[in-house]
């Protein structure tokens, strides 16, 4: 039997392809989908996540989720899938991207591939090995230019590469804490690039690793909020802008209380448009501030 979220995704997909929902039109919110199809909010969120993966819908600041202007075609299998470890891992990634890491199980992957769970177990020994393989595959997507880069350019390139990987795979930054890095070739490639940028400055090894961790922390620390927003939407049925609208009375009380003058001044200065919480912009602003503060080109052993 087809899962409820897949049936909902199929119906919304039909509306998009038929023109009932045109490019730029708002897609029904998680709460509306849950109400109309009589399903849980989490199921509704999964259905919308499938459409996002297919490129049919996209999130826009202050506009909730809308039908994408340029739509990619849904991924279709050309025929039977050859059962290999890489193919199994890729299916795990596809499930995690669409439904979250919690939906990834050996049985779920086997079902998508149309095989028995025992067949998958012949290639991966269990869920932990599967998830580690998924992480390695995702981290391995990043590519670095062959040409010469300055130290700062290399650091910026690594940070932006990791950011884009996390954007594509929102479950990835939530996989492990910062102080428990996974021993994966795909992840080590990025660390190698960071250390190359710091090599030759006369820094002690401890200082080099501290700077590496700082850059990882900036990227990962922001990236965890990508999936958290999806989870919050599933729990409330509201986009971040819609949720803020529900807090208007409380915010107004703070602004007019006189107890927080700088808060009042800042919020009032935003005007009617309010604050555009753009994670991409926050990431880039933070990256430049971090690198400016480190003053990489002038660092030496005496300052490490």
C-alpha positions in Angstrom: 0.0 0.0 0.0 1.3 3.4 -0.9 2.2 5.7 2.0 -0.2 8.5 2.7 2.5 11.2 2.2 3.2 9.8 -1.3 -0.5 9.9 -2.2 -0.7 13.5 -1.1 2.4 14.4 -3.0 0.9 12.7 -6.1 -2.3 14.8 -5.8 -0.4 18.1 -5.4 1.9 17.1 -8.3 -1.1 16.6 -10.4 -2.4 20.1 -9.6 0.9 21.6 -10.5 1.3 19.7 -13.8 -2.4 20.5 -14.8 -1.9 24.2 -14.2 -4.3 24.3 -11.3 -1.4 25.6 -9.3 0.7 27.9 -11.5 4.3 29.0 -11.0 4.4 31.5 -8.1 1.2 30.3 -6.6 1.3 29.5 -2.9 1.2 25.8 -2.1 -1.2 24.7 0.7 0.6 25.0 4.0 1.4 22.0 6.1 -1.6 22.6 8.4 -4.0 23.0 5.4 -2.7 19.8 3.8 -3.0 18.0 7.1 -6.6 19.2 7.5 -7.7 18.6 3.9 -6.2 15.1 3.7 -6.9 14.2 7.3 -3.3 13.3 8.2 -0.8 14.2 10.8 1.3 17.4 10.4 4.5 15.3 10.0 2.9 13.4 7.1 1.9 16.6 5.4 5.4 18.0 5.8 6.8 14.8 4.2 4.6 15.3 1.2 5.7 18.8 0.7 9.4 17.7 1.2 9.0 15.3 -1.7 7.8 18.1 -4.0 10.8 20.2 -2.9 13.2 17.4 -3.7 11.6 17.1 -7.2 12.0 20.9 -7.8 8.3 21.4 -8.1 8.0 23.8 -5.2 10.4 26.2 -3.4 10.5 28.2 -0.2 10.6 32.0 -0.7 11.3 34.5 2.1 8.0 36.0 3.4 6.0 34.0 0.8 5.8 30.6 2.4 6.1 27.7 -0.2 5.3 28.4 -3.8 5.2 26.5 -7.1 8.7 26.8 -8.6 9.0 29.0 -11.7 11.3 26.5 -13.4 10.3 23.0 -12.6 12.6 20.0 -12.9 11.0 16.7 -14.0 10.4 14.1 -11.2 13.1 11.5 -10.9 12.0 8.3 -12.6 13.7 4.9 -12.7 14.7 3.8 -16.2 14.5 0.1 -15.2 15.5 -2.3 -12.5 18.1 -0.9 -10.1 21.3 -2.9 -9.8 21.7 -3.7 -6.2 25.1 -2.2 -5.2 26.3 -0.6 -2.0 26.5 2.8 -3.7 23.0 2.4 -5.1 21.7 1.5 -1.6 23.5 4.5 0.0 22.1 6.8 -2.7 18.5 5.6 -1.9 19.2 6.3 1.8 20.3 9.9 0.9 17.1 10.4 -1.2 14.9 9.3 1.7 16.8 11.5 4.2 16.6 14.5 1.9 12.8 14.1 1.4 11.7 12.8 4.8 14.5 13.4 7.3 17.1 11.0 8.7 14.6 9.4 11.1 12.8 7.9 8.0 16.0 6.0 6.9 15.9 2.3 7.7 17.1 -0.8 6.0 13.5 -1.7 5.3 12.6 1.7 3.9 15.6 1.5 1.5 14.7 -2.0 0.5 11.1 -1.0 -0.2 12.2 1.8 -2.5 14.5 -0.6 -4.3 11.9 -3.3 -4.6 14.0 -5.9 -2.8 13.9 -7.8 0.5 15.7 -6.2 3.5 18.0 -9.3 3.6 19.3 -8.3 0.2 20.3 -4.9 1.4 22.0 -6.4 4.5 24.3 -8.2 2.2 25.8 -4.9 1.2 25.5 -2.9 4.4 25.5 -4.5 7.8 23.1 -2.2 9.5 21.6 1.3 9.8 24.8 2.8 11.3 26.9 1.7 8.4 24.2 2.9 5.9 24.1 6.4 7.5 27.9 6.7 7.6 27.9 5.8 3.9 25.3 8.4 3.2 27.3 11.1 5.1 30.4 10.2 3.2 28.6 10.3 -0.1 27.0 13.7 0.7 30.3 15.3 1.9 32.0 13.9 -1.2 29.9 16.0 -3.5 32.0 19.2 -3.1 34.6 19.9 -5.7 37.5 22.4 -5.5 39.1 24.3 -8.3 42.4 23.1 -9.6 43.8 26.7 -9.9 45.7 28.6 -7.3 43.7 30.3 -4.6 44.8 32.8 -2.0 44.5 31.7 1.6 41.3 33.6 2.2 39.8 32.5 -1.1 40.5 28.9 -0.1 38.9 29.3 3.3 35.8 31.0 1.7 35.5 28.3 -0.9 35.6 25.5 1.7 33.0 27.2 3.9 30.7 27.9 0.9 31.1 24.4 -0.4 30.1 22.9 2.9 27.1 25.4 3.2 25.8 24.2 -0.2 26.2 20.6 0.8 24.2 21.2 3.9 21.6 23.1 1.9 21.1 20.0 -0.3 21.1 17.6 2.7 19.6 19.4 5.7 19.9 16.2 7.9 23.7 16.2 7.5 24.7 18.9 10.0 22.5 17.3 12.6 24.2 14.0 12.4 26.9 14.4 15.0 28.1 17.1 17.5 31.0 19.3 16.4 33.4 17.6 18.8 32.6 14.2 17.3 33.7 14.5 13.7 33.1 11.5 11.5 36.2 9.7 10.2 35.0 9.9 6.6 37.1 10.5 3.5 34.4 12.8 2.1 34.6 15.0 5.2 38.3 14.9 5.5 38.7 16.4 2.0 37.2 19.7 3.3 39.4 19.7 6.4 42.5 19.1 4.1 41.6 22.2 2.1 41.2 24.3 5.3 44.6 23.1 6.6 46.2 23.8 3.2 45.1 27.4 3.5 46.7 27.7 7.0 49.9 25.9 6.2 53.1 28.0 6.1 51.8 30.7 8.5 54.0 29.4 11.3 50.9 28.5 13.4 51.1 25.8 16.0 49.1 22.6 15.2 46.6 23.5 18.0 46.0 26.9 16.5 45.4 25.5 13.0 42.9 23.0 14.3 41.2 25.6 16.4 40.7 27.8 13.3 39.5 24.8 11.3 36.9 24.0 14.1 35.8 27.7 14.1 35.0 27.6 10.4 33.2 24.3 10.7 31.3 25.7 13.7 30.1 28.7 11.8 28.8 26.7 8.8 27.3 23.8 10.8 25.9 26.0 13.6 23.8 27.9 11.0 23.0 24.8 8.9 21.3 22.9 11.7 18.5 25.5 11.5 17.6 24.5 7.9 16.0 21.2 9.1 14.8 22.7 12.4 12.6 25.1 10.4 11.1 22.2 8.5 10.5 20.4 11.8 8.9 23.5 13.2 6.6 23.8 10.2 5.6 20.2 10.6 4.7 20.8 14.2 2.9 24.1 13.8 1.8 24.2 10.2 3.2 27.7 10.0 6.1 29.2 8.1 8.5 31.3 10.1 6.8 34.5 8.9 3.4 33.1 9.7 4.6 32.1 13.2 6.0 35.6 13.8 2.6 37.1 12.8 1.1 35.1 15.7 3.5 36.7 18.1 2.6 40.3 17.1 0.7 41.1 20.3 3.6 39.9 22.5 6.2 41.7 20.4 4.2 44.9 20.5 4.0 44.7 24.3 7.8 44.5 24.4 8.3 47.4 22.0 5.9 49.7 23.8 7.0 48.8 27.4 10.0 51.2 27.4 12.1 48.5 29.1 14.1 47.6 26.1 15.0 50.9 24.3 17.5 49.4 21.8 15.1 46.6 20.9 12.3 49.2 20.4 14.6 51.4 18.3 15.8 48.5 16.1 12.4 47.0 15.5 10.8 50.3 14.8 13.6 51.1 12.3 12.7 48.0 10.3 9.5 49.6 9.2 6.5 47.7 7.7 8.7 45.2 5.8 10.1 43.7 9.0 13.3 41.6 9.1 14.0 39.2 6.3 15.6 36.2 8.1 17.7 35.0 5.2 20.1 32.2 6.3 22.2 32.5 3.2 22.8 36.2 3.8 23.5 35.5 7.5 26.0 32.8 6.6 27.9 35.0 4.2 27.9 38.0 6.6 29.2 35.8 9.4 31.8 34.2 7.3 33.3 37.5 6.3 33.3 38.8 9.8 35.0 35.6 11.0 37.7 35.8 8.5 38.2 39.5 9.0 38.6 38.9 12.7 41.1 36.1 12.2 43.3 38.2 9.9 44.7 35.0 8.3 47.5 36.6 6.3 49.0 38.3 9.3 48.8 35.4 11.8 52.1 34.0 13.1 53.2 31.5 15.7 53.6 34.3 18.3 49.9 35.2 18.1 48.6 31.6 18.1 
